[in-house]
Amino acid sequence: MIRDFLPEYSAAHQHSTEPVYTILRSIVIDGHEVAWIQLEGTDLYGKQYRCYDLYCECYFTRGIGWDIRDGKATGLSGDSCIKKRVATFLRHCEIQQDIQSRFPFINLILSEDDLHCIIYELMQQLKTGSFINDQFLDGTSTRLDLRTLEFILDHPMHDIYEKANALAAAKKIKLDFNMVYACKKPSSKNQK
């Protein structure tokens, strides 16, 4: 488990600007832990920061995610653990169940108002550091990928994209290709 690997990992990285890792949510898949983690620290310029990212225990395991070379800790692996993708899939299923309980026919009929409400709600969750997908969150900017919405809503991408473009044209969201960067609060009559 990640907590078991953190002391050795932190000790090996003590001379770097390694952050403090706080596990916010943990998912164990076949005995392998994947966690949504808050990182807090000081950057190279002395500025405090807080951010969030998805890690698996591979990252913190000596000989797999890192090792000592020439007396210094160094990273070994990329970011390709299949368990991280499974954890993201399971989280998307949770969000999908929640949304479909409030918007029962969302996979069949998606209105612009419903999409606006859903985007707003997910953006608010991202702002508080909630685990929506495996994208790094720097604590200041949030972004929501429309491809994530495609899976969560179980709705065709072309329709999501069309409605998202209409919301952008109406200045309700800020959209750059497939990424939503900002969302105005929907009127209270549209929220569910």
C-alpha positions, 0 to 999 in steps of 0.5 A: 500500500502507498502509505507503506512505501511513503517513508522510504520514498520520502527519505530518498527524496529528502534533498529535493523539493518533494511535496507532502503527499496526502491520500484523499481517496484510495481504490484497491484493485487486485491488491494494488492501490491507486489513490487520488492524492493532494500534494502540498509543498514549496516550489523552487521559487519559494511559493507554496502550492497545493495540487492533486494527481492520481498515483498508483503504488508503483510510483512509490515502490523502489525498483519500479517507480524510482531507485537510487542512481549515483547516490540520488533518487531518480524516477524509473517508470512512466505513467502507464499502470493499467490499475490507474486506468481501471480506477479512473473507469470505476470513478467514471461509473460512480459519477455516471450512476449519480448523474443518471439518478438525477437525469434519468434519460440523459443518455437518450435526450441531452438538453443544453440546460442539462449539459450546462448543469452537469458541466457546472457541477463537475467543474465545481467538484474539480475546483475542490480537488475531487477525483473526476479523471486522471488529469493533474489539477494544479489547484488554480485552474480546472479543465473538463475534457468532453471525452470524459463527459462522453463516457460519463453521460453515455451519450454520442460525442458529436451531440455533446460537442454540438451542445457544448459549442452552443453553450460556449457561443452563449458565453455560458462555458469557456471551451477550447476544442474538447476542453471546458475551462470555465462554466458560469452558474446555471439559473436555479430553475435548471439545476437538479 
